[in-house]
């Protein structure tokens, strides 16, 4: 009798050990399944007044596959009807390209049916979601290959996550309109030409000085005007103090892919900013450093003032 009890005790001990091992294995499998990178997927709320977020964990490391995966999540339909799903339901992505951190999505014709706040919120949800992908820093939208424009016909341009900043009420801040006078290169690249842009729509969180530099980097929109700045240039900061605008750009600014004279580039920036009422002078830096030369013959240590003699 005692031996049978001992054998039974050994049996239960072994069974407990096996169950414990199986339990640990199951826990490990659940933990492994949960491993990955956490992303936020943004949607438009049902009232169409703000965007809402949902956490999503992905183990995908390939950028192209992750893009398809997050696009699929943007098309995810809420079981509790907590938010609207516009992607695939109302608009479809026809294609995409990624070049130097700029992801361009091409939509079908139905994108033009989105209007007003609804369109801005939809755009914000997509940009905020996809700029979390490693290697995606900025985004642009096209519709059937044509650059996206707003209700007044102004080009929407390049966007980043901070283009859409929420205020205390969690609503996307209002957009404003402004007229800009920008200066770009002529065809030969040895002088400047004016480009007047009417009703440029911009987010009220962006300063006009930064807006001007952004538009210069994006390049001209009129015939007879040519770009002056490397399009891969990134803006580190733009600030104004006592009438001097301090423009801080990254290293790409020093690489000039266009046939443009160095002084044309410098005064493209200076003259464009000097059109603003609060800017009289411009100081340009590269990653915070001004004690360098631009293309070996223009010292950035100088403070530049408006130069109308360089106009074509």
Order of alpha helices (4+ residues) and beta strands (2+ residues): alpha-beta-beta-alpha-beta-beta-beta-alpha-beta-beta-beta-beta-alpha-beta-beta-alpha-beta-beta-beta-beta
